[in-house]
Amino acid sequence: MSINLQKYNFHILIIDDDQKIRLLLKQFLENNYFRVTDAEDTLQAKQIMKSIVFDLLVIDIMMPGQNGLEFLKEIRQTNSIPTLMLTAMSNPEDRLGGLEFGADDYMTKPFEPRELLLRIQNILKRYTSDTFKKNNIDNTKFGPFTFNQKSLNLYKNDVPVHLTTSEQKLLCCFCESPNKPFSRDDINNSLGANMETRSIDVAIARIRRKIEEDQKYPIYLQTVRGVGWMLQTHEND
């Protein structure tokens, strides 16, 4: 599976006491479509991380005060954010320490910026692919639409489509068993008898207005004569 990293607009935090390296990396990564914030030590990094959620950390090991390994060990207690360590030392214990505490990769200074970029891209592709696979288990796709059964969010070509609470619950009911007819009783039982007959009819009409080109001739949320309705995904078409 090919993942376009550029569209995700990843945000990276660089933690290094060397201002020159921070600025050079910041400019280089921003030129390659990343958002970048930098911190001169772990204390500043912790303050920044209280208000911003990052996608990846680039951490220098040798810093005054708390070093990079100590910082990584601390944040790994509560945070699994992808991490790449930088070290000016080629000592194997230094590298093994980073991997032992949960670093995803490391690089020895001095390094080629392009190699750092490739390593960052590889880490993010791996994490993004894993997340995509996990989320995809809960997704039901029909035409340009994707409905996530955990978040109850509907998207059309990755653009959110607003649903009311009753519409979310009803669409989730259909998505749990796509291409299967549901009667009013089936829907009512699935929703714990929390939806009146009239409410079901109204919610179906509203959903159709949001997903169908022609509500009189629905492609996805179809009427099944003598039974009720069915979400047709056309997955085998």
N, C-alpha and C positions, 0 to 999 in steps of 0.2 A: 504494500500500500504506500503510495507517495503522498507525503504531507507537505503542503505549502506553508512553511514557517512564517513567511512574510505577512500573511493575512492575520496571524495571531497577535502581532504587535507585542512581542514578549518584552518584559521589563526586567532588566538585570541590575543587580547591586554589586558594585566593585568595592572591596574593602582592602585598602592598601595604604601604608603610611607614606609611600613615595608619591608625591603629588604629580611629578612628571609622568609616571607610569599611569596613574589614574586618568589624567587628562588625555594622554595618547590613546589609551584603551577606550575611553568614553567617545572620543571623536571617531575612532575606527569602527566601533560597533554601531554607533548611530548612523554612520555612512552605509552600514549594512542592515538597516531597517529595524534596529533594536532601540527600545527606550532604555536609557542608562542613567542611574543615580550612583554617586560615589560617596564613600565615607573614609575618613582618615584613620579610624581605629574602630574596634569592636563596640566601644561605648556609644559612639555616634551611630554606628550601624543599628544597634538595638533600639535607639530612639527613633530612627527612621522607620524601622520595621514595625513599630507600634501603629503606624498610620498608613503604611503602604504594604500591599501584598506583592512580593516579587515572584518571578518565574524561575530565577536561577541566581545563585551567589557565586562570585569569583572572589576567593579569599586568599590573601597573602598569609603565609605561615609565620614568618618572622616579623613581628610588630611589637612595639613597646607596650607595656601593660599586659593585658590578656592577649596571648598569641592566637594565631588562626586555628590551631588544633584544639586548644582549650575552648575557643568560641564554638567550633563545630561540635565538640562533645556536648556542650551546654544546649545548643539549639536542637540537636538530634533527640533530646528528651521529649520534645513536643512538636517538632517540625521536620517533615520529610522533604523539604525543598531541595531540588537538584543543586549540587555544589561542585565547583571545580577549584582545586587548591593550587596556589602558586608558591614555589619555593626557590630560594637562591642556593639551596644546598642539594647536592646529589646523593646525600646520605639515604640509603635504603630504609632505615628506621623512620626517617621523616616521611617518606612516601607511604610506607606501610601503616604508619600512625594515622594518616589521613584516611586511607581506605578502611582501616579498622574502625574509625569513628563514623564512617558512613559517607565519605566523599565519593563522588561518581567518577572523578578523574583528577589528574594532577599534571602540572607542567613545571619544568625547571627553567628558571631565569638564567640567562636571557632567552627569549623565545621569539619565534616568528609569528607576528599577529595573525597571519592567514591560517597558521596551524591552530592557534587558539580559537579562531572563528569556527574552523571545522570541528574541533572538539566540542565546542558549545552547541553547534548545530546538531551533532550526533546525540548529545545528551538530551536535548530538547525533543528531537524526533522520537527517541525511545520513550520518553515520558509521555509525549503527546499521543503516540501510537497506543500505549497502554491505556491511557485515559479514554481515548476514542473507542477502543474495544470494549472497555467496561461500560461506557455510556451507551454504546450501540446495542448492547444486550437489552436495554430498556426502551429502545426506540422502535416505533412502528412507522414505516414509510409508506406513503401513498401519493403518487404523482410528485409534485414539488414540495409536498408537506412531510414534516417529521414531527411525531408526537412522542414526548418522553414520559413514560408512565410513572417515573419517580418524582420528577419535578412538576408534572402535569402541564408542561409548557408545549405550545404548538408553534412550529416555525414553517414559513414558506420561503424556500430558497435561503435558509439561514436567517431570515428576518422574522422577529417575533410577531405572532398573531394573538391579539388579546382575546381571552376567553373568560367568561364569568365562572364562578365556582361550580354552578350546576352544569355548565357546558363542559368544564374540565372533567367532572366526575362521569358524565355520560360518555364523552369521547374515550375516556380511559376504559370504560366498560367494553366498548366496541373493540378497542385496541388490544385488550387482553385476549380476545378470540376473534381476530380479523377473518373475514370471508365466511363468517358463521352467522346465520340469521338469529335475531333476538326478538322475542315477543315482549309486550309490555310487562308481563309477569316475570320474564327472565331478567329484564332490566331492573325491575323493582326489587327482585330477590338479590340481585348482584349488588345493588346500592343499599341494601338493608332496609327496604321498604321506606326509604326517606324521600322518595320523589313521587308526587301525585301524577296520575295519568295525564292531566292537562299540562303539567310542568314538563313531562317528557316530550310531548308534542311540540311545545313552545321551544324547548332547548334544541330539538332536532332541526326545527325550522331556522333557528338562529345559527346553528353550526353550518347548515347548508349555505346560508348567505355568505359565510366566511370562506368556504372551501370549494363551492361549486360555481362554475361559469354560468350554468343555466339551472336554476333550482327546480324547474319543471321536469328536467331530464338529468337528474343527478348521476354523476359518474362514480363517486366514491361512497357517499352515504345513501345507499339505495333502499327503496321500498321493496320488501319481499311480500308479494300478494298472499293474503291469507295468514301471514305469520307476523310480520313486523318490519324490522329494518336490518341492514347488514352493512358493515364497512368493507367495501371491495377495494383491496389494495392493488389488484391487477399485477401481482408479483410474478406471475408466470406468463404474462402477455408478451 
